[in-house]
Amino acid sequence: MSGQFRLAQISDTHIRTDDAGAAAGQLKRAMEQARDYRADVILLTGDLVNDEREDEYAALAEAIENPPAPLYLMPGNHDERTLLRSRFPQHAYLPREGPLHFTIEQFPVRIVALDDVVPGETHGLLRRSGAEWLESTLSAERTRPTLIALHHPPFLTHDLLFDTIGLLDAEEFANVVSRHRQVLRVVCGHHHRVAVGQAAHAPVIVAPSTSWTYGLAMDDGQRIAPRTSERPGWMLHAWTPTGGFASHFMGL
Ligand SMILES: [Fe+2]
């Protein structure tokens, strides 16, 4: 397969039912923009809903009824795997049991979606099982350009709060990535602000939330993660065979 490829990454939508449809409206606006930019695929990288509630997943289902491109759902720490599976049976790529790891194979860039959620916890973990899945999944296709998506940032952001609730075994994640030069990008969410880091050789892009943004708390005594006036948004990851990846913040 050749040709250009555009991935719309929409993250931390936090759909709720007590906000007069505000979060769902933001998601719909992001999808409209993704259509305008002719995205090939839309990937929602977790915290789909705000409070792990069935009615919130129903509101999400309504919001994504007519996506402008194939749309895939990943869990975050605000999601509940069983509810997610049962509410979206037509999303057959979601495994019937265990972590919701999956791959998307039909595009020029292979997408490897890693479920790093720990039920009941805010932080993420790869664990040995996740590392083994990632290693074997990447080993199956060593030459195709690959993007890994997960919910929690796998690097230190130097934010006093978020570094305690990121991917706690990020070193192991980087170890796996280091063995796979075909991994060109890692994308995640969780921090509700745009940031760039690294996992082994691969740039890591943190997408903003479509709902609200957090500030940065980097110094002792600073108030932790106040909300800021920075714009919510989403990320457009564009790729061509000769130019590689460019990742753009798209404000809402
Ligand atoms: Fe979130």
Residues whose N, C-alpha, C, O or C-beta is under 5 A from the ligand:
A	BS01	LIG	D12 D47 H190
